[in-house]
Amino acid sequence: MNFDKKYLSQYMNYLVEQYKSSRGIKENIDINSQTFKLDFSIWLEERNLLGHTYANFICNMGVTPSIESSSIEIGKGHLDSIASDLNIPMITPYVDNISRSDVLNAGFIVSNATPIAVTPSGKTYNCGEFSFANRYITQNPYTPYKIKNFDQLHNNGFNITVGVYGSQYDKDIDDKIRQIEELSKRLYGSECETNYDTYKDGYFYCISSNRPVLVRKKKLY
C-alpha cells in the first residue's frame, strides 16, 4: 500500500481522515512513518471485521423490503464495502481493486428527491427506475455531504439504510451517531426503524426504512 501523500487517492484520504477522527488525532500525521503505517493497517483490519458484523446487524433488523432482496450500496470502496456480505450491487466512484461485475462506476447524488448516478463521462442515470434498487445503503459516511438529502429519498417513498459502526474505544462515537440522529429528525412518518447494539468491542447504530416494496418501479433493458 503506497502511503506517499501525492499518490493517495481521494478514497484513501477519506479513510485516513476517518482513522484520525476515531483515534482523536487533531494534528497532521506523517503518513510515511512506520508507526502510522502499522496502526492504520491494524485499524483497517478492525474496520473490515466490524463491517461483517454490521452487515449481520442490519439484516437482523427485519425491515421490509429485506436488506438482501433489493438493495444497492452507495459510495464505498474495497476496504469498507459490505456489498459482498449482502450480495448486492454497488454504485461508487471508488472502484479501484473492485473486480465485481455488478458495480456502476459513478458518483451518487439526490436531486429533487430523485436518486441519480453520475458516471465519470457525465452520463446520468435515474436510479429510481432500476428495478433492483428498492433500498439505498451506506455506512460510516466520509463526510456529512455523503448522506445529504438521503431524507428526501425516504420521504419520497424510496427506502434507505444509513448507519455507523466502529470500536467502542473510538473517540468520535458521539459525533458519528449524531449524524444519523440528525438524519432521523428529517424523516417523515413512522415507517422507519432505529437500532443500536454492541458486540464484543464494537458498536453499531442504524436507521432504516421499513415499509412494503414500491410497485411503481420498472425494469430497464
N, C-alpha and C positions, 0 to 999 in steps of 0.2 A: 504494500500500500504506500503510495507516494504522498508524503505529507508536506512537500515543498509548497509553500503558500501560493506561488504563481500557478501551480498545477492543480490546486484544489478546485474541484467543481463546485457549482452552486449547491448541489446536493450535499457534498461533504462539508461545505461551510455551514449549512444548516445543522448538520449533525454535531459539528464541533461546538456551535453555539448552544445546542441543547445539552451537550456534555458539560460545558462551563456552567450553565444555569443549574443543572442538577447537582453539581459539585460546589456551587456557591462561589465560583471564581469570577471576580469582577474585573481584574486586571488582564492585560494582554498576556498571552502564553506563547512560549517558544514551541512551535509545532514540530520542530526538528529535534527536540530534546528526547532522550531515551525515556525519561520519566513520563512525559506526555504520551509518547507512543505506546508505552506499556499500559498505562492507566486507561487511555482511550480504547485500546483493544479490549481490555477487560470490560469496560463499560458497554461496548458494542455487543459483546457476547452476553452480558447480563440482559441487555435490552432484547436481544434475539430470543432468549429463553422466556423472558416475561411476555414477549409478543405471542408465543404459542399459548401461554396461559390466558392471555387476554382474549385470544380468538375463541377459546372454550367458554370464557366468561360471557361474551356477548351472545354466543349461541345458546347458552343456558338461560338467557333472559326469557326465552319462549315467546318472542314477539311475532306478530303477523304483519306482512308475509315473513316467512322464516329467513334468517340471515343467509342460509346457504342456498336458498332457492332462486333468488332473483336480484342479487346484489352486485355492485361494481365498486371496486376500491379506487379511491381518488388520491392522486398526488403523492404516492410513496415510492421509495426506491428499494433496491435489492437487499439492503441491510435492515430495513424496518417494515417491510411489507408483510401483511398477514394473508394476502390473497391466496397463496398456495395452501395455507392451512384450511381455508374456507372453500377452496376450489372455485374461485370466482375470477372474472376478468378484471383488468386494470385500465384506468386512464391516468397517465402520468408522463411528464416530460423528463423524468429521471430514469431513462431506460437502459443506461449503461449496465452491463453484466446481467441483464434480464433476457433470458433466451426463450421465454414462453411465447406462444403464437397468439394468445388472447390478450394482447397488450396494445392499446392505442397510444402512440407517441403524441401526446398533446397536453396542453395546459387545460385547466378547468375553471370556468367562471360561472357565476349565477347572475344573469341579467334579466331584470323584469320578471323574476321568479321562474326563469327558464334555465335549465342546466345546459351549458354549452361547452363543447370541447373545441379547442383551437390548436391545429397542428402547426409545426414549425414553418410550413409553407403558407400559413394564413388561412387554410381551409377550415371552415367551421361545421360542426355537427350539432344539431339539436338532439341532445341525449334523451330528451323526453319521448322521442319517437323510437328509441331502441326497445324492442320487445323484451329483452333480457334484463333491463335496468329498472326495477321497481324500488330499489333501495341504493342510496349512495353512502358509502362507508369511508371514514377516515379517522385517524387516531394520532395522538400526540402532534397536533398541527405545529408546523415550524414557526409560524407567526400567526397572530390573530387574523390577519388578512386571508389566510388559507381557508378559514371557515366563515369568512364574511358572506352574509346573505344565505347561509345554509338554512336559516329560519324561514326564508322565503320559499325554499323548496318544500319544507314541511307544511307551511301554511297554504301552499298552492296544491296540496294533495300528493306530493311525492313523499317518499319515505327516506329518513336519514338515520344513521347510527354514527354518533360522534363521541369519542371518549379519550381518556388519557390513562396512562399507566406508568409505573416506574417502581423504583425501590422505596421502601418506607424510610430509608435513610437519606433520600434526596432532599435538597434544600429548597426546591421550588414546587413542592406538592400543592401548597395553598394557591399559588399563582396559576398552576395548571388547572386545578379543579374550578377556580373562579372563572376561567374562560368558558367552561362548559355550563356553569351556573348562569352566566350572563346570556349564553345562547338559549338556555332553557326558558329564561324570562320572556324571550321574544316569540316563543311558540304558542300558537293559539289552540284552545280546546284542551281536551284531556286525553287525546289519542297518542300518548307517549308514555314511556316507562323510563325511570331513572334508577340506576342501581350502583351501589358501591360495595366493594368487598376487598378483603385482604387474603393473601395466601402465602405462607412462609414469609419471606421478606418483601413481597410485592404488594402493591395496592392497585386497584382497578376501579375506574369510575366512568360511567357512560350514560348518555341519554339516547333513546331510540324510539322512533315512531312505531306505533302499534295499531294497525288497522288493516282491513281487507285489501287485497291486491286491486289496483285500479284496472278497470276494464277498457279504458279509452286508449290504451297504448296499442300501437300497430307494429307489425313486423316489417323490417326494412329488407329489401332484396338487392 
